[in-house]
Amino acid sequence: MDYEAMPWNLTIASDLRLLSLTRAFVEGICLVAGFDENFTHAVVLATDEATNNVMRHAHQGNPEAPIQIQCRLLPDGIEVRVIDEGKPFNLEAVPHLDPAELRVGGRGVFLMRRLMDELSCQANANRGNTLRMLKRCRRHSA
């Protein structure tokens, strides 16, 4: 089966207890694709941070607001989209942090920028945002 031709989708409620489901979903896709452990860990961690941020900030703990995780395998990597129902979010307004700076919290976007090759966010037409993350590498056949 050609797994690159189809997107993989998971929709969950904004409940922090479901973060483990998100991690398992993304890890499973990376396993099917044949990505190595380091690559997989980076994609899972970035997706976990993004989903956590949506739950805490965009949805402000509202469990009724759904989050959609879309993954698409590419010939040279993976694209992950995290779709929320929060207020418009300007990713470019988030400062690029000094890694040596000591602070509590506020490292989610920093980690996503460091772990992924591309990171962008745009407001959706009706409501919410789509965060797009892309990580590139060569794959081994599963």
N, C-alpha and C positions, 0 to 999 in steps of 0.2 A: 504494500500500500504506500502511496506517495503522501507522506505526512506533511510535506512542504505545501501541498496544495490547499490544505484546510487550516482554518484557525482553530485554536483550542480555547474554549470559553468556560469560565467559572463565575457564577454570580453568588455572592454571599451577603449576609446582613452585616451592618457595621457593629460587630460584636468582637471585642478583642480576643475572646476565646476561640474565634475562628481563624486566627492568624496561622495556627499550625496547619489548618486545611489548605490555606493559600501556599504555604511553604511546600507542603507535600505535592500539591498540584504542579507547581513550577519545577520542583525537583524531578518529578515523574516525567515531565515533558523533556527535560534535559537528558534524562536517562535514555528515553526512547531515541533521542537524536544522537546519542553517542558522545556527548560533550564530556570532557574530563572533569575530575572532582573540583579543581580550582575554579574553572569556568562556571560550573554549576553552583558552587558556593557563592560566587559573586552575584549571579543572577538571582538566586534565592534571597540573599541578604538585601539586595536593592529592592526587590519586589516586596519583601517584608516591611522594609522602612517606608516605602510608598504607601502600602496598604494601612500601616499603623498611622501614618500622618493623615490619611483621609479620614480614618475613624475618629481620631482625636481632634483634628482641626477643621477639616471641610464639613464633616457631618456632626461635629461637636458632641459625640457620644450618642447620637440618635440611632438606635438599632433598627429603626424602620427604613432608613436610607440604604439602598443596596449599593454594592460595589461590584463592578464587573472587571475581571482580570481576563485579558485576551492575550494569547501567545501565538506567535506565528514563527515557524521555523523557516530560516532563510538558507540559501546555499552556503553563506559565510557567517552564520550566527543565528541569533534569535531576537525577535522584537516582542516586547511586552508592553501592553497598554493597560493602564489602570484608569477606569472610568468612574467618576463620582457624581454626586448630585449637589455638591457644595457651591458656594459663591465663587465667582471667577477668581482664579489664582494666577498671579504673575510670578512665574519661576525666576525671571530675570531680576526681580526685586530682592531675591534672597541673596545676601552677600556671600562672596567666596571667602570662606574662613581660613585663617592661618591654622594649620594642623597642630601647631605647638600651643595655641591658645587654650587655656584651661577654662572650661565652662560646663555647666550642667544643661543637657538638652541642646536642641538646635543643630544636631549633627546629621539628621536624616538626609537632607538635600546634599550636604557635603559628601556623605558616603555614596549616595547614588551617583553623583558626579564623578567620584573617584573610581567606582566599580564598573560603570557602564561607559561605552564609547560615545553614545549620544543620549542626550536628555532634553526633552522639550515638553511644553505644556500649552494647551490651548483651550479656551472656553468653548463649550459646545453650543450649538444654535439655540436649543431650548433651555437647558440649564445644566450646570455642572461643568466638569473639566475632563479632558483626556490627557493623562501623562503618558508620554511615549518614551520608552527606554530601549536602546539598541546595544547589543554586545556582539562583537564579531570575533570569530576564530574559525579555524579549520575543524571539521568534524570527522569522526571515525564512524564507519558504518555500524549500526546497532546489530 
